[in-house]
Amino acid sequence: MRTLQRAGAGLFALTLIAGTAACGDDDDKDAAGAENAAFCEAVVDFNTAAFQSDISDDSTKDEIIEEGTALAEHSQVIVDEAPEELKASAEEVHGFITPMLEGDAEPFNEDASFETYSAFLGEATSACAFPEVEVEAADYSFDAPDEIESGSVSFAFTNTSQGEEHEMIVLAKADGVDLSWEELLDLPEEEAMSKTRFVTAAFAPPGESGSTLATLEAGTYAMVCFVPVGGEEDGPPHFTQGMIHEFTVQ
């Protein structure tokens, strides 16, 4: 099973390297999160939709417009609800989505757009003050909680490896699925994807960090790394070396 999110050519199929939430008084964080609730919900929705977008060089104009329409709905809410200090950044993000409404995906795929979104996501993480889940990736394991409270969270993802890139693809089991994660990952991709639900993802080169946001419902989840060993396309994915972490959301 490979991930469509990593295989896709879109900017958000790559990596979200962003700043971590700013430190401060917990009461101040809670107040900020409550005040920015609509904005924060829109950021999570946009982040999830962007990771799931599948725009490539082979995408047709109609396919780009369809993807852009879905993304623009979320990015427009982000602009409308953004706190004043994030308005300009939110408008920049919306600005590289709107050309997709005319069938132009080039701004969406540019490195500069990626960098803009990375910076914006770090700022949004601070403004939303979601509970933070710390995840460390090594060769070849995740150090992460076994249980996480339901609701919106921010994942702080750190790659402690000295030489391997790592990613954290968060998947949930679909309703009624009782196969183990090992059994699911052994299935052909299409069948496996029908029995799981993509939630979010983060990526980091060796010695660096990334972050992402997600809203978690009660259920059974796994963090999986699909990066091939040694970075070679034909190498076995890291999860075959044990890089999978199961957790539950209460």
HELIX and SHEET records of a PDB file:
HELIX    1   1 LEU A    4  ALA A    7  1                                   4    
HELIX    2   2 LEU A   11  ALA A   13  5                                   3    
HELIX    3   3 ASP A   26  GLU A   35  1                                  10    
HELIX    4   4 ALA A   37  GLN A   52  1                                  16    
HELIX    5   5 LYS A   61  GLU A   81  1                                  21    
HELIX    6   6 GLU A   84  LEU A   86  5                                   3    
HELIX    7   7 LYS A   87  GLY A   95  1                                   9    
HELIX    8   8 THR A   98  GLU A  102  5                                   5    
HELIX    9   9 GLU A  106  ASN A  109  1                                   4    
HELIX   10  10 ASP A  111  CYS A  128  1                                  18    
HELIX   11  11 TRP A  181  ASP A  186  1                                   6    
HELIX   12  12 GLU A  189  SER A  194  1                                   6    
HELIX   13  13 VAL A  229  GLY A  231  5                                   3    
HELIX   14  14 HIS A  238  GLN A  241  5                                   4    
SHEET    1   A 4 SER A 141  ASP A 143  0                                        
SHEET    2   A 4 GLU A 132  ALA A 138 -1                                        
SHEET    3   A 4 GLY A 151  ASN A 159  1                                        
SHEET    4   A 4 SER A 209  LEU A 216 -1                                        
SHEET    1   B 5 GLU A 147  ILE A 148  0                                        
SHEET    2   B 5 ILE A 244  VAL A 249  1                                        
SHEET    3   B 5 GLY A 219  VAL A 224 -1                                        
SHEET    4   B 5 HIS A 166  LYS A 173 -1                                        
SHEET    5   B 5 THR A 196  ALA A 204 -1                                        
END                                                                             
